[in-house]
Amino acid sequence: MEAAHKLAYQYHSILNKNTHNERHWFIARDRSYHGATLGALDVSGHKGRKAMYRPILPNNTTFISPCYPYRDMQEGESATQYVQRLAEELDSKICELGPSTVAGFVMEPVVGAVSCSFLFTTLRLFLHELTSLSRHSVAFRHCLAILRP
C-alpha cells in the first residue's frame, strides 16, 4: 500500500511539474481492509484493527460509505439509485477536501472479497467512480491503475 501512496503522489508531482505537491489526501471506504502495514492500516476502515496504532498512522485518509448493499441500501432504493448515491458521496468528498489535495482513492472491488453476490452493483459503482476520479484527476488504487486527466 505504501508503494501505491508513493506512486500516486509521484504521479501528481510529475504531472504538475511541482515539487510542492498538495495532493496528500486519500479517500477509502469505511469497513475496508487493505493490509497490516502502517500505510495500509491508515487507508483501512476497520477501526478495531487500527485503534492501537492510531498515534503513529499517517492520518491522511478520509472515509466514505462502503459499497455494501446488503446492509446499507435504503428501503425502497433501487440498485441504480444506490450506486448513484455512493458515487455522489465520493464526488462530494473530493470537492469537500478540494480536488487539488486528493492524491487517490482506495477501494475493494468486492467488500470482504468473500462473496460475489453484489458484484454487479459493485461494478456499476466502480464505473461511476472512475468517471468522478477522472473528472477530478485523482489517482485510483486498484491494481495500481492511475487515471490521466
Sine and cosine of phi, psi and omega as CSV:
sin_phi,cos_phi,sin_psi,cos_psi,sin_omega,cos_omega
0.00,0.00,-0.60,0.80,0.01,-1.00
-0.87,0.49,-0.60,0.80,0.03,-1.00
-0.90,0.44,-0.62,0.78,0.04,-1.00
-0.91,0.41,-0.65,0.76,0.08,-1.00
-0.85,0.53,-0.77,0.63,-0.04,-1.00
-0.89,0.45,-0.66,0.76,-0.02,-1.00
-0.90,0.44,-0.69,0.72,0.02,-1.00
-0.89,0.45,-0.70,0.71,0.00,-1.00
-0.90,0.44,-0.71,0.70,0.00,-1.00
-0.90,0.44,-0.66,0.75,0.02,-1.00
-0.83,0.56,-0.76,0.65,-0.02,-1.00
-0.92,0.38,-0.58,0.82,0.03,-1.00
-0.90,0.43,-0.70,0.71,0.00,-1.00
-0.94,0.35,-0.68,0.73,-0.02,-1.00
-0.85,0.52,-0.66,0.75,-0.04,-1.00
-0.99,-0.11,0.07,1.00,-0.03,-1.00
0.75,0.67,0.73,0.68,-0.16,-0.99
-0.78,-0.63,0.87,-0.50,0.05,-1.00
-0.99,0.14,-0.24,0.97,0.04,-1.00
-0.94,-0.33,0.88,0.47,-0.04,-1.00
-0.91,0.42,0.80,-0.60,0.01,-1.00
-1.00,-0.05,0.00,1.00,-0.02,-1.00
-0.99,0.12,1.00,0.01,-0.05,-1.00
-0.88,-0.47,-0.18,0.98,-0.02,-1.00
-1.00,0.06,0.60,-0.80,0.16,-0.99
-0.86,-0.51,0.56,-0.83,0.04,-1.00
-0.91,-0.42,0.70,-0.71,0.03,-1.00
-0.65,-0.76,0.21,-0.98,0.01,-1.00
-1.00,-0.01,0.68,-0.73,0.05,-1.00
-0.86,0.50,0.48,-0.88,0.01,-1.00
0.90,0.43,0.35,0.94,0.03,-1.00
-1.00,-0.04,0.28,-0.96,0.05,-1.00
-0.69,-0.73,0.79,-0.61,-0.05,-1.00
-0.78,-0.62,0.10,1.00,0.05,-1.00
0.71,-0.70,-0.05,-1.00,-0.13,-0.99
-0.94,-0.35,-0.09,1.00,0.04,-1.00
-0.96,0.29,0.23,-0.97,-0.05,-1.00
-0.87,0.49,-0.67,0.74,0.03,-1.00
-0.91,0.42,-0.65,0.76,0.01,-1.00
-0.93,0.36,-0.65,0.76,0.04,-1.00
-0.89,0.46,-0.60,0.80,-0.02,-1.00
-0.89,0.45,-0.61,0.80,0.00,-1.00
-1.00,-0.03,-0.02,1.00,0.05,-1.00
-1.00,0.06,0.67,-0.74,-0.06,-1.00
-1.00,-0.08,0.22,0.97,0.01,-1.00
-1.00,0.00,0.99,-0.15,-0.13,-0.99
-0.86,0.51,-0.63,0.77,-0.03,-1.00
-0.89,0.46,-0.59,0.80,-0.03,-1.00
-0.96,0.30,-0.43,0.90,-0.09,-1.00
-0.94,-0.35,-0.03,1.00,-0.06,-1.00
-0.82,0.58,-0.72,0.69,-0.06,-1.00
-0.89,0.45,-0.51,0.86,-0.10,-0.99
-0.99,-0.14,-0.01,1.00,-0.08,-1.00
-0.75,0.67,-0.68,0.73,-0.03,-1.00
-0.89,0.46,-0.38,0.93,-0.05,-1.00
-0.92,-0.38,0.15,0.99,0.05,-1.00
-0.98,0.19,0.45,-0.89,0.00,-1.00
-0.88,0.47,-0.45,0.89,0.02,-1.00
0.82,0.57,0.71,0.70,0.09,-1.00
-0.83,-0.55,0.54,0.84,0.04,-1.00
-0.82,-0.57,0.67,-0.74,0.11,-0.99
-0.86,-0.52,0.42,-0.91,-0.16,-0.99
-0.88,-0.48,0.52,-0.86,0.12,-0.99
-0.82,-0.57,0.14,-0.99,-0.07,-1.00
-0.86,0.52,0.54,-0.84,0.06,-1.00
-0.96,0.27,0.35,-0.94,0.12,-0.99
-1.00,-0.03,1.00,0.02,-0.09,-1.00
-0.62,-0.78,0.97,0.22,-0.11,-0.99
-0.85,0.52,-0.53,0.85,-0.03,-1.00
-0.85,0.53,-0.65,0.76,-0.03,-1.00
-0.99,-0.16,-0.47,0.88,-0.22,-0.98
-0.92,-0.40,-0.13,0.99,0.05,-1.00
-0.95,0.32,0.74,-0.67,-0.04,-1.00
-0.97,0.24,0.46,-0.89,0.00,-1.00
-0.86,0.51,0.76,-0.65,0.01,-1.00
0.99,0.13,-0.04,1.00,-0.02,-1.00
-1.00,0.07,0.77,-0.64,0.04,-1.00
-0.98,0.20,0.25,-0.97,0.04,-1.00
-0.87,0.49,-0.62,0.78,0.02,-1.00
-0.90,0.44,-0.69,0.72,0.02,-1.00
-0.91,0.41,-0.64,0.77,0.02,-1.00
-0.88,0.47,-0.74,0.67,0.01,-1.00
-0.87,0.50,-0.70,0.72,0.00,-1.00
-0.89,0.46,-0.66,0.75,0.00,-1.00
-0.89,0.46,-0.70,0.72,-0.01,-1.00
-0.94,0.34,-0.62,0.79,0.05,-1.00
-0.90,0.44,-0.64,0.77,0.04,-1.00
-0.91,0.40,-0.57,0.82,0.04,-1.00
-0.90,0.44,-0.67,0.75,0.04,-1.00
-0.89,0.45,-0.73,0.68,0.00,-1.00
-0.87,0.49,-0.68,0.74,0.02,-1.00
-0.89,0.45,-0.64,0.77,0.00,-1.00
-0.91,0.41,-0.65,0.76,0.05,-1.00
-0.87,0.49,-0.71,0.71,0.00,-1.00
-0.92,0.40,-0.62,0.78,0.02,-1.00
-0.88,0.48,-0.70,0.72,-0.01,-1.00
-0.97,0.25,-0.42,0.91,-0.09,-1.00
0.99,-0.15,0.92,-0.40,-0.06,-1.00
-0.79,0.62,-0.50,0.86,-0.02,-1.00
-0.98,0.19,0.00,1.00,0.03,-1.00
-0.93,-0.37,-0.10,1.00,-0.06,-1.00
-1.00,-0.07,0.88,-0.48,-0.02,-1.00
-1.00,0.06,-0.57,0.82,-0.07,-1.00
-0.17,-0.99,0.17,-0.99,0.02,-1.00
-0.81,-0.59,0.78,-0.63,-0.02,-1.00
-0.91,-0.41,0.78,-0.63,-0.02,-1.00
-0.54,-0.84,0.34,-0.94,0.13,-0.99
-0.99,-0.15,0.79,-0.62,0.02,-1.00
-0.90,0.43,-0.53,0.85,0.08,-1.00
-0.74,-0.67,0.89,-0.46,-0.05,-1.00
-0.86,0.51,0.81,-0.59,0.00,-1.00
0.99,0.16,-0.32,0.95,0.02,-1.00
0.81,0.59,0.43,0.90,0.02,-1.00
-0.89,-0.46,-0.17,0.98,-0.04,-1.00
-0.64,-0.76,0.68,-0.74,0.04,-1.00
-0.96,-0.27,0.29,0.96,-0.05,-1.00
-0.91,0.41,-0.39,0.92,-0.01,-1.00
-0.92,-0.38,0.34,0.94,-0.09,-1.00
-0.86,0.51,-0.68,0.74,-0.02,-1.00
-0.88,0.47,-0.73,0.69,0.04,-1.00
-0.87,0.48,-0.69,0.72,-0.01,-1.00
-0.90,0.44,-0.66,0.75,0.00,-1.00
-0.92,0.39,-0.61,0.79,0.06,-1.00
-0.90,0.44,-0.67,0.75,0.03,-1.00
-0.89,0.45,-0.67,0.74,0.02,-1.00
-0.81,0.58,-0.71,0.71,0.00,-1.00
-0.92,0.40,-0.64,0.77,0.07,-1.00
-0.89,0.46,-0.67,0.74,-0.02,-1.00
-0.91,0.41,-0.61,0.79,0.04,-1.00
-0.87,0.50,-0.62,0.79,0.04,-1.00
-0.89,0.46,-0.73,0.69,0.00,-1.00
-0.90,0.44,-0.71,0.71,-0.03,-1.00
-0.90,0.43,-0.66,0.76,0.01,-1.00
-0.90,0.44,-0.67,0.74,0.00,-1.00
-0.87,0.50,-0.56,0.83,-0.04,-1.00
-0.98,-0.18,0.10,0.99,-0.01,-1.00
0.82,0.57,0.71,0.70,0.01,-1.00
-0.98,-0.19,0.69,-0.72,0.04,-1.00
-0.94,0.33,0.49,-0.87,-0.06,-1.00
-0.83,-0.56,0.78,-0.62,-0.01,-1.00
-0.96,-0.29,0.98,-0.20,0.23,-0.97
-0.36,-0.93,0.94,-0.34,-0.15,-0.99
0.87,0.50,0.49,0.87,0.06,-1.00
0.82,0.58,0.62,0.79,0.10,-0.99
-0.98,0.18,0.72,-0.69,0.04,-1.00
-0.89,-0.46,0.76,-0.65,0.00,-1.00
-1.00,0.01,0.65,-0.76,0.07,-1.00
-1.00,-0.07,0.49,-0.87,0.00,-1.00
-0.93,0.37,0.00,0.00,0.00,0.00
